[in-house]
């Protein structure tokens, strides 16, 4: 998807999905779309970052290891651009525990989804993120 196509995204149930595997992105995008989410998916982290700078998302799901740009580096950039953005780390790698801990400790990373993805656990996680997002809105509303 290019930047011009991304302009039509709404934030209510939109998800930005970044993974270097085209097959994985296509499959997960289909599942999330079937569940009612508007999904923008990218295999190019740099292109995803450019869209992120101009759009708002309910959730960002990002792979940890990608050839051109690490998930840690990308999620850190997202944190700098929008500290309130809820992000989730996606990984099949557990052998680099230091990088995993470093990335999970970023303030904007609220969860970890392990590959292969369990759709049941993914749905539970999304429900938790909806609840978290709703609580944030309540706090903002009550502060007014």
C-alpha positions as CSV (number, residue, x, y, z in Angstrom):
1,X,0.0,0.0,0.0
2,X,1.4,3.4,-0.8
3,X,1.1,6.7,1.1
4,X,-1.8,8.0,-1.0
5,X,-3.9,4.9,-0.3
6,X,-3.2,5.3,3.4
7,X,-4.9,8.7,3.6
8,X,-8.3,7.1,3.8
9,X,-7.5,5.3,7.1
10,X,-9.7,6.0,10.1
11,X,-8.3,5.7,13.6
12,X,-11.2,3.9,15.3
13,X,-10.2,0.3,14.5
14,X,-7.1,0.8,12.3
15,X,-4.0,-1.3,12.6
16,X,-0.6,-0.6,11.1
17,X,1.1,-4.0,10.5
18,X,4.8,-4.2,9.7
19,X,6.6,-7.5,8.9
20,X,9.2,-8.3,6.3
21,X,7.3,-11.5,5.2
22,X,4.8,-10.7,2.5
23,X,2.9,-14.0,3.0
24,X,2.6,-13.3,6.8
25,X,1.4,-9.7,6.2
26,X,-1.1,-10.8,3.7
27,X,-2.5,-13.6,5.9
28,X,-2.7,-11.6,9.1
29,X,-4.2,-8.6,7.3
30,X,-6.9,-10.8,5.9
31,X,-7.7,-12.2,9.4
32,X,-7.8,-8.8,11.0
33,X,-9.9,-7.4,8.2
34,X,-12.4,-10.2,8.6
35,X,-12.6,-9.2,12.3
36,X,-13.6,-5.7,11.3
37,X,-10.2,-3.9,11.5
38,X,-8.9,-1.5,8.8
39,X,-5.4,-2.8,8.2
40,X,-2.5,-1.0,6.5
41,X,0.3,-3.5,6.0
42,X,3.9,-2.9,5.0
43,X,6.9,-5.1,4.4
44,X,9.0,-2.0,4.2
45,X,9.6,-0.4,7.6
46,X,10.7,2.9,6.2
47,X,7.5,3.3,4.2
48,X,5.5,2.4,7.3
49,X,7.3,5.1,9.3
50,X,6.4,7.7,6.6
51,X,2.7,6.8,6.8
52,X,2.8,6.7,10.6
53,X,4.0,10.4,10.6
54,X,0.7,11.4,8.9
55,X,-1.9,9.0,10.1
56,X,-3.3,7.8,13.4
57,X,-3.8,4.1,14.4
58,X,-5.6,2.2,17.1
59,X,-2.6,-0.2,17.2
60,X,0.8,-0.8,15.6
61,X,2.0,-4.4,15.3
62,X,5.6,-4.7,14.3
63,X,8.0,-7.6,13.7
64,X,11.3,-7.4,15.8
65,X,13.7,-8.6,13.1
66,X,13.6,-7.1,9.6
67,X,16.5,-6.9,7.2
68,X,16.5,-3.1,6.6
69,X,15.3,-1.7,9.9
70,X,14.9,-3.4,13.2
71,X,11.6,-3.5,15.0
72,X,13.2,-2.0,18.0
73,X,14.5,1.0,16.0
74,X,11.1,1.4,14.3
75,X,9.1,1.2,17.6
76,X,11.5,3.7,19.2
77,X,10.9,6.1,16.3
78,X,7.1,5.6,16.7
79,X,7.6,6.5,20.4
80,X,9.4,9.7,19.4
81,X,6.7,10.6,16.9
82,X,3.7,9.8,19.1
83,X,4.4,8.6,22.7
84,X,0.7,7.7,23.2
85,X,0.6,5.2,20.3
86,X,-0.1,1.7,21.5
87,X,2.3,-0.8,19.9
88,X,2.8,-4.5,20.0
89,X,5.9,-6.5,19.2
90,X,5.7,-9.5,16.9
91,X,8.5,-12.1,16.9
92,X,9.4,-15.7,16.3
93,X,12.9,-15.1,17.8
94,X,13.4,-15.8,21.4
95,X,17.1,-16.4,21.2
96,X,18.1,-12.7,21.5
97,X,16.6,-12.2,24.9
98,X,18.5,-8.9,25.4
99,X,17.0,-7.3,22.3
100,X,13.5,-8.7,23.2
101,X,13.7,-7.2,26.7
102,X,15.1,-3.9,25.4
103,X,12.2,-3.6,22.9
104,X,9.4,-4.7,25.3
105,X,10.7,-2.1,27.8
106,X,9.8,0.8,25.4
107,X,6.9,2.8,26.9
108,X,4.7,2.4,23.8
109,X,5.1,-1.4,23.6
110,X,2.1,-2.9,25.4
111,X,2.4,-6.5,24.3
112,X,4.2,-9.4,22.6
113,X,2.7,-11.7,20.0
114,X,4.7,-14.8,19.3
115,X,4.9,-16.5,15.9
116,X,3.3,-18.7,14.9
117,X,0.4,-16.5,15.8
118,X,-2.5,-18.1,17.8
119,X,-5.6,-16.3,16.5
120,X,-7.3,-17.0,19.8
121,X,-4.5,-15.2,21.7
122,X,-4.4,-12.4,19.1
123,X,-8.1,-11.8,19.6
124,X,-7.6,-11.7,23.4
125,X,-4.8,-9.3,23.0
126,X,-6.9,-7.0,20.7
127,X,-9.7,-7.1,23.2
128,X,-7.2,-6.0,26.0
129,X,-6.0,-3.2,23.8
130,X,-9.5,-2.0,23.1
131,X,-10.1,-1.9,26.9
132,X,-6.8,-0.1,27.4
133,X,-7.7,2.4,24.7
134,X,-11.2,3.0,26.2
135,X,-9.7,3.6,29.7
136,X,-7.4,6.2,28.2
137,X,-10.4,8.0,26.7
138,X,-12.3,7.8,30.0
139,X,-9.3,9.5,31.8
140,X,-9.2,12.2,29.1
141,X,-12.9,12.8,29.3
142,X,-13.0,12.9,33.1
143,X,-10.1,15.4,33.1
144,X,-12.1,18.0,31.0
